[in-house]
């Protein structure tokens, strides 16, 4: 008959020292990309707010049109 050792059967000969997590700094590129992404989100939200303000109430058809324009990238001066 075979014996399978359980994880509880093993123990360290010496207790492991406490490891202090080293705080990771964000890189320059990560910071730059996040800033550009945040700017793009703010700009898109402002354009959506202007679009809804011109059209009136926020209905299903307006929501669908916003989704279509976002997918196409069609937020030009045509509003």
N, C-alpha and C positions, 0 to 999 in steps of 0.2 A: 504494500500500500504506500502511496506517495504522500509526502507531507509538503504543504504549501505554507510558507512563512507569511505571516500577516505583518503589515507595517508596524503594528504595536510591538512586535517581537524585536525590532531594531531600536537601538538607542545610541546616542552619541557618547563617545568615551569622555569627552569634556563638553560642558555646556557651551553653546555657541555664543560669541560676543554679540551684544546688541549692535545692530547696524543702523546708523543714522542716515536717513534719506538725504541725499544731496539735492538741494533745490536746483532744478534745471532752468537755465536762462533761455529765453526765446531768442532764436537767431534773427539776424537782420532781415533775411528774406521772408521768414514767417511773419514777422511784424509788418513788413511792407505789404505782403499779400493780404493779410487780415485787414489792413487799413484800406486797401483798394476795394476789397470785397464789401466792407462796411459802407464805404462811400457809394458803391453801386447800389446796395440795398436801400440806402436813404434816398438816393435819386429816384429809384424805381417806385418807392413808396410815395414820394412827392408827386410823381407823374400819375400814379393811380388815384391819389387824393384829388388832384386837379380834374382828372377824367370823370370821377364820380360826382364832383361838385358841378360840373357842366351838365351832366346827364340827369341829375336829380337823385331819386331814390336808388338804393343799391338793390337791384332785382337780379333774378337768375340770368336774364339775357345779358345784363351788364357784366355780371361775373364771368359768364362764358366768353364774352368779347374780350375782357381783360386777359383771361387765360390764353385765348388764341393769340392776342397781340404779344404777350410775354413769350410764348413759344416761338413765334416768328421773329421777335426782336423788332416789332413794327411800332415803336413808340415815337415816331417822327413828329414833325410839326403839323401833322394832319388833324390833330385833335381840335 
